[in-house]
């Protein structure tokens, strides 16, 4: 007797097993099909559907993991950028401070030299 299992029946059985047991082998699917329907179907067809269902079931988990990792990486990049901008700001402030300090010291030195030259020129 030829009993042809529908693709929908195979897929539903595979999804039921995956929801109950997690990862399901192709042989386990065939055994379940035999117990539920009394037939397995052509092995090539059943295993092709099984591979599609396994890929479908693992893709969202993998995709969700990648999205989570991307979000974490973007967050880390934003934090690194903020830290770098803050360090750049601090470095610029430090350089500005020392430029002003050097300029002040140069002016004091010039004033001291000018005063020294004036006292040399003027007789006491």
C-alpha positions as CSV (number, residue, x, y, z in Angstrom):
1,X,0.0,0.0,0.0
2,X,1.4,3.4,-1.0
3,X,0.9,6.0,1.7
4,X,2.3,9.4,0.7
5,X,2.9,11.7,3.6
6,X,2.2,15.3,2.9
7,X,5.0,17.8,3.2
8,X,2.9,19.6,5.9
9,X,2.7,16.5,8.0
10,X,6.4,16.0,7.8
11,X,7.1,19.6,8.7
12,X,4.6,19.6,11.6
13,X,6.1,16.4,13.0
14,X,9.6,17.8,12.8
15,X,8.5,21.1,14.4
16,X,6.7,19.2,17.2
17,X,9.8,17.1,17.9
18,X,12.0,20.2,17.8
19,X,9.8,22.0,20.3
20,X,9.8,19.0,22.7
21,X,13.3,17.7,22.3
22,X,15.3,20.5,20.8
23,X,17.8,19.3,18.2
24,X,16.3,16.3,16.3
25,X,18.1,13.9,14.0
26,X,16.8,12.8,10.7
27,X,16.5,9.3,12.0
28,X,14.5,10.4,15.0
29,X,12.1,12.2,12.6
30,X,11.7,9.0,10.5
31,X,11.0,7.0,13.6
32,X,8.4,9.5,14.7
33,X,6.8,9.6,11.3
34,X,6.6,5.8,11.4
35,X,5.0,5.7,14.8
36,X,2.4,8.5,14.0
37,X,1.5,7.6,10.4
38,X,2.7,4.1,9.9
39,X,4.9,5.2,7.1
40,X,8.1,7.2,6.6
41,X,8.1,8.3,3.0
42,X,11.1,8.6,0.7
43,X,14.2,9.1,2.7
44,X,15.6,11.8,0.3
45,X,12.4,13.8,0.5
46,X,12.1,13.5,4.3
47,X,15.7,14.4,4.9
48,X,15.4,17.4,2.5
49,X,12.5,18.7,4.5
50,X,14.3,17.9,7.8
51,X,17.3,20.0,6.7
52,X,15.1,22.9,5.8
53,X,13.4,22.8,9.2
54,X,16.6,22.5,11.1
55,X,18.0,25.5,9.2
56,X,14.8,27.4,9.8
57,X,14.8,26.6,13.5
58,X,18.5,27.6,14.0
59,X,18.5,30.7,11.9
60,X,16.5,32.9,14.2
61,X,18.6,32.0,17.2
62,X,21.7,32.6,15.2
63,X,20.3,35.9,13.8
64,X,19.2,37.0,17.3
65,X,22.7,36.3,18.6
66,X,24.3,38.3,15.8
67,X,21.9,41.2,16.4
68,X,22.7,41.2,20.1
69,X,26.5,41.1,19.4
70,X,26.1,43.9,16.9
71,X,24.2,46.0,19.4
72,X,26.9,45.4,22.0
73,X,29.6,46.3,19.6
74,X,27.9,49.5,18.6
75,X,27.4,50.4,22.3
76,X,31.1,49.7,22.9
77,X,32.1,51.8,19.8
78,X,30.0,54.7,21.1
79,X,31.6,54.5,24.5
80,X,35.1,54.3,22.9
81,X,34.3,57.4,20.8
82,X,33.0,59.3,23.8
83,X,36.2,58.4,25.7
84,X,38.4,59.4,22.8
85,X,36.6,62.8,22.4
86,X,36.9,63.5,26.1
87,X,40.6,62.6,26.0
88,X,41.1,64.9,22.9
89,X,39.3,67.7,24.8
90,X,41.5,67.3,27.8
91,X,44.6,67.2,25.7
92,X,43.6,70.4,23.9
93,X,42.9,72.1,27.2
94,X,46.3,71.0,28.6
95,X,48.1,72.3,25.5
96,X,46.2,75.6,25.7
97,X,47.1,76.0,29.3
98,X,50.8,75.5,28.6
99,X,50.8,77.8,25.6
100,X,49.4,80.6,27.8
101,X,51.9,79.8,30.6
102,X,54.9,79.8,28.1
103,X,53.6,83.1,26.6
104,X,53.3,84.6,30.1
105,X,56.9,83.5,31.0
106,X,58.2,84.9,27.7
107,X,56.6,88.3,28.4
108,X,58.0,88.3,32.0
109,X,61.5,87.4,30.6
110,X,61.2,90.2,28.0
111,X,60.1,92.7,30.6
112,X,63.0,91.6,32.9
113,X,65.5,92.0,30.0
114,X,64.1,95.4,29.1
115,X,64.4,96.5,32.7
116,X,67.9,95.1,32.8
117,X,68.9,97.1,29.7
118,X,67.4,100.3,31.1
119,X,69.3,100.0,34.3
120,X,72.6,99.5,32.3
121,X,72.0,102.5,30.2
122,X,71.1,104.9,33.0
123,X,74.0,106.0,35.1
124,X,73.4,105.7,38.8
